[in-house]
């Protein structure tokens, strides 16, 4: 029977209005089931699901992973593991809905895993019998492998995309050198040098004073980085500019950064960092292995992102990495060099005023092109 038949019967007086509208409602319901509306309307912000996972290492550390992914699962992209840097925690990727790379990538369809390194965030203490001290080598050789295995199992992908900010990028350099890229499809690093001998990095050497004064070192570890940062950075312009460009970060974001995204540093990690600063390069905690000299072992697709005004990871320090890696597919992008772009410092690569428009899309496009799903 034609859908128009009830209306013709109504006009000729052969049926009631209620019966016609009832049939029309049934017809429209069946039509909508056959052609469902899209889960996310064009231009709408996709809803995200959030999960908390734990990757357990052989040393009995429980490493926290915040997982973010679109609630609409169709067409989901590859898993991406985010590794934060030193003196900050995983909130650096997720300060809020507007200033977070983690949410940006998840809304773009990626299955995002935001890692809290051992000693930070929810990954603070080992289980009973675990180690009391550790260095960056322990994270390279033990933690990252456990994290990648967990993400592979839970995501169903054998190859994972990795992104490291600051020291997180160095840790991933080390993992790829030691493990030969096992479980990793491609790598993005943001503000991640392997050398510390550029003129702009000279202020780092002030930390070496801690080696000369046991009292000062104990005080630094007792009060720790977040205390000093919140106390000193807002009132010392030179120190502030070393970490970020004040003109490129909103005051509200800066407040959240200082309140929520700073992390304490473990004594063993501090000793390792001081050795690296003194040697001028990324080396093992015992000083017997140069991660910088082994960069040629990295053969995966790699994207290096830096800021024109970054003093922690100056452009030339990233060019050193770009020249040294063995990857045929390697890209170096320095943002903030254009006349209409702000000068990016170190932290503002992730939380700067235009990072969402200038930095995040650059990373997202590159990752899409090298989606590691099988």
C-alpha positions in Angstrom: 0.0 0.0 0.0 1.3 3.5 -0.9 2.1 5.8 2.0 -0.2 8.3 0.4 -3.2 6.0 0.6 -4.2 6.9 4.2 -4.2 10.6 3.4 -6.4 10.0 0.3 -8.8 8.0 2.5 -8.9 10.9 5.0 -9.7 13.4 2.4 -12.6 11.3 1.1 -13.9 10.7 4.6 -13.2 6.9 4.6 -10.9 6.9 7.6 -10.3 8.9 10.9 -7.6 11.4 11.5 -6.2 9.5 14.5 -5.7 6.4 12.4 -3.8 8.3 9.7 -1.4 10.0 12.2 -0.8 6.6 13.9 0.2 5.0 10.6 2.4 8.0 9.8 4.2 7.7 13.1 4.9 4.0 12.6 6.2 4.7 9.1 8.5 7.5 10.3 9.9 5.2 13.1 10.7 2.4 10.7 12.3 4.9 8.3 14.5 6.4 11.1 15.7 2.9 12.1 16.7 2.2 8.5 18.6 5.5 8.2 19.9 6.4 11.7 21.1 9.9 12.5 24.9 10.2 12.8 26.2 9.8 16.3 28.1 13.1 16.1 26.7 15.9 14.0 29.1 17.8 11.8 30.8 20.5 13.8 29.8 18.9 17.2 32.5 18.0 19.8 32.7 14.2 20.1 32.0 12.8 23.6 34.9 11.1 25.1 35.2 8.0 27.4 37.7 8.0 30.1 39.3 4.9 31.8 42.1 4.5 34.4 44.5 1.6 33.7 47.5 0.2 35.5 50.6 -1.3 33.9 52.5 -3.4 36.3 56.3 -3.7 35.9 58.6 -6.5 36.9 59.9 -4.2 39.7 56.3 -4.1 41.1 55.5 -0.6 40.1 51.9 0.2 39.2 52.1 2.8 36.4 48.9 4.8 35.9 47.5 5.3 32.4 44.6 7.6 31.7 42.8 6.4 28.6 40.7 8.8 26.5 38.8 7.7 23.3 35.7 8.7 21.4 32.5 7.1 22.7 31.5 6.5 19.0 34.0 3.7 18.3 33.5 3.4 14.5 36.6 4.5 12.6 38.8 4.9 15.7 42.4 5.5 14.9 45.6 4.0 16.4 46.6 3.9 20.1 48.9 6.8 21.1 51.0 6.7 24.3 51.8 10.1 25.7 55.0 10.4 27.9 55.5 13.6 29.9 58.7 15.3 30.9 60.7 16.0 34.0 59.4 18.4 36.7 55.9 18.0 35.3 53.3 15.3 35.4 50.8 13.9 32.9 48.4 16.9 33.5 50.7 18.8 31.1 48.8 17.0 28.3 45.4 17.5 29.9 45.2 20.8 31.7 41.6 21.4 30.6 39.2 20.8 27.7 40.7 23.7 25.7 44.4 23.3 26.4 45.0 19.6 26.3 46.8 17.6 23.6 45.4 14.4 25.0 41.8 15.5 24.5 42.6 17.0 21.1 43.9 13.7 19.8 41.1 11.7 21.4 38.5 13.9 19.7 40.4 13.4 16.5 39.7 9.7 16.8 42.9 8.4 18.4 42.9 6.0 21.3 45.0 8.0 23.8 46.9 6.6 26.7 48.4 9.4 29.0 51.1 7.8 31.1 52.2 8.9 34.6 55.9 8.0 34.9 57.0 6.3 38.1 57.4 8.8 40.9 54.7 11.1 39.6 50.9 11.4 39.7 49.2 8.1 40.7 52.4 6.2 39.9 54.1 7.3 43.1 55.2 4.3 45.1 56.2 0.7 44.2 54.4 -2.3 45.8 56.0 -4.0 48.8 59.4 -5.2 47.9 59.9 -2.8 45.0 63.0 -0.6 44.5 63.5 2.5 46.7 65.6 4.3 44.1 65.7 4.6 40.4 67.1 6.5 37.4 65.9 7.3 33.9 67.6 4.1 32.8 65.1 2.1 34.8 62.2 3.8 33.0 63.8 3.2 29.6 64.6 -0.4 30.2 61.7 -1.5 32.4 58.7 0.8 32.5 58.1 1.6 28.9 58.1 -2.0 27.8 55.5 -2.8 30.4 53.4 0.1 29.3 53.5 -0.7 25.7 52.6 -4.4 26.4 49.6 -3.3 28.4 48.4 -0.8 25.7 48.9 -3.4 22.9 46.8 -5.9 24.9 44.0 -3.5 25.8 43.8 -1.7 22.5 44.2 -4.7 20.3 47.0 -3.0 18.2 50.4 -4.6 17.9 52.0 -1.3 16.9 51.6 1.8 19.0 52.3 5.5 18.2 54.3 7.3 20.8 54.7 10.9 21.7 57.2 12.3 24.3 57.4 15.8 25.6 60.7 17.1 27.1 62.4 14.2 29.0 59.6 11.9 27.9 61.0 12.3 24.4 64.5 11.3 25.6 63.1 8.3 27.4 61.5 7.2 24.1 64.8 7.8 22.2 66.4 5.4 24.8 63.7 2.8 24.5 64.0 2.7 20.7 67.8 2.4 20.9 67.7 -0.4 23.5 64.7 -2.3 22.1 65.0 -1.6 18.4 61.5 -0.1 18.1 59.6 -3.2 19.4 55.9 -2.4 19.6 56.3 1.2 18.2 55.1 2.3 14.8 56.2 5.9 14.9 57.5 8.6 17.3 56.7 12.2 17.9 58.9 14.3 20.3 58.1 17.8 21.4 60.9 19.9 22.9 63.2 16.9 23.4 66.9 17.5 22.9 69.6 14.9 23.3 72.4 17.5 24.0 72.7 20.3 26.6 75.6 22.3 25.2 73.8 25.1 23.4 74.3 28.7 24.7 70.5 29.0 25.4 70.8 26.0 27.7 73.4 27.6 29.9 71.0 28.3 32.8 70.6 24.5 33.3 74.2 24.5 34.7 73.0 26.4 37.7 71.6 23.1 38.9 75.1 21.7 39.2 75.5 23.8 42.3 73.5 21.2 44.1 76.4 18.8 43.6 78.7 21.2 45.5 76.4 21.7 48.5 74.8 18.6 50.1 72.7 20.9 52.3 71.3 22.8 49.3 70.6 19.5 47.6 68.8 18.1 50.6 66.8 21.3 50.8 65.9 21.1 47.1 64.7 17.5 47.4 62.8 18.2 50.6 61.0 21.2 49.3 61.2 20.0 45.7 60.6 21.5 42.3 56.8 22.4 42.6 57.5 24.5 45.7 60.4 26.4 44.2 58.6 26.8 40.9 55.4 28.2 42.4 57.5 30.5 44.7 60.1 31.7 42.3 58.9 31.6 38.6 56.2 34.2 38.8 58.7 36.7 40.4 61.8 36.0 38.4 61.3 37.0 34.8 64.6 35.4 33.6 63.6 32.0 35.1 60.1 32.3 33.8 61.3 33.0 30.2 63.7 30.0 30.4 60.7 27.7 30.7 58.1 29.5 28.6 57.3 32.8 26.8 55.0 34.7 29.3 53.4 36.6 26.4 52.3 33.2 24.8 50.5 31.8 27.8 47.2 33.1 29.3 47.4 33.9 33.1 44.6 31.4 33.8 46.5 28.6 32.1 49.8 29.6 33.8 48.0 29.3 37.2 46.7 25.8 36.4 50.1 24.8 35.1 51.8 25.9 38.4 49.1 24.4 40.6 48.4 21.1 38.9 51.0 20.1 36.3 54.3 20.2 38.3 55.9 17.1 39.8 58.5 16.3 42.3 61.8 14.8 41.1 63.2 11.6 42.6 66.8 11.8 44.0 68.1 9.1 41.6 66.5 11.0 38.7 68.0 14.3 39.9 71.5 12.7 40.1 71.1 11.3 36.5 69.9 14.7 35.3 72.9 16.5 36.9 75.3 14.0 35.2 73.7 14.7 31.8 74.0 18.5 32.3 77.6 18.1 33.3 78.4 15.8 30.3 76.3 18.0 27.9 74.4 15.0 26.5 71.9 12.3 27.2 73.9 9.5 28.8 73.2 6.5 31.1 73.2 7.0 34.9 76.6 5.4 35.1 77.9 7.5 32.2 79.0 4.4 30.3 76.5 4.7 27.4 75.7 7.7 25.3 72.1 7.7 24.2 73.0 10.7 21.9 75.6 8.7 20.0 73.2 5.8 19.6 70.5 7.9 17.9 71.4 6.3 14.6 69.7 3.1 15.8 66.3 4.8 15.6 64.9 3.9 12.2 61.2 4.5 12.7 59.2 7.4 11.2 59.9 10.4 13.5 58.6 13.9 13.9 60.6 16.4 16.0 58.7 19.5 17.1 60.4 22.5 18.7 59.8 26.2 19.5 61.8 29.0 17.9 62.2 30.6 21.3 62.7 27.4 23.4 65.7 27.7 25.7 65.4 24.2 27.1 65.4 22.6 23.7 66.7 25.2 21.3 66.2 24.6 17.5 69.8 23.7 17.0 69.7 21.0 19.6 66.8 19.4 17.7 68.7 19.7 14.5 71.4 17.6 16.1 68.8 14.8 16.7 67.3 15.2 13.3 70.7 14.7 11.6 71.7 11.8 13.9 68.7 9.5 13.8 68.8 6.7 11.2 65.2 7.2 10.1 64.5 7.8 6.4 61.2 9.2 7.3 62.2 12.1 9.6 60.7 15.5 9.9 61.8 18.6 11.9 59.3 21.4 12.5 60.1 24.6 14.4 57.0 26.6 15.2 56.8 30.2 16.0 59.3 31.3 13.3 56.7 33.1 11.1 55.9 36.8 11.4 52.3 36.2 12.6 53.2 33.4 14.9 54.1 33.9 18.6 57.6 32.9 19.7 57.2 29.5 21.4 59.1 28.7 24.5 59.3 25.2 26.0 56.1 24.7 27.9 54.0 26.8 25.6 54.5 24.2 22.9 51.7 22.4 24.7 49.8 25.1 26.5 50.5 28.2 24.4 47.7 30.5 23.3 47.8 29.2 19.7 49.1 25.7 20.4 45.7 24.2 19.6 45.7 25.9 16.2 49.4 25.7 15.3 51.0 22.8 17.1 48.3 20.2 17.7 47.1 20.0 14.1 50.7 19.5 12.9 51.0 16.5 15.3 47.6 15.1 14.5 48.1 15.2 10.7 51.5 13.5 10.9 50.2 10.8 13.2 47.2 10.1 10.9 49.6 9.6 8.0 51.5 7.0 10.0 48.7 5.3 11.7 50.3 2.1 13.0 47.3 -0.2 13.1 47.6 -3.5 11.4 
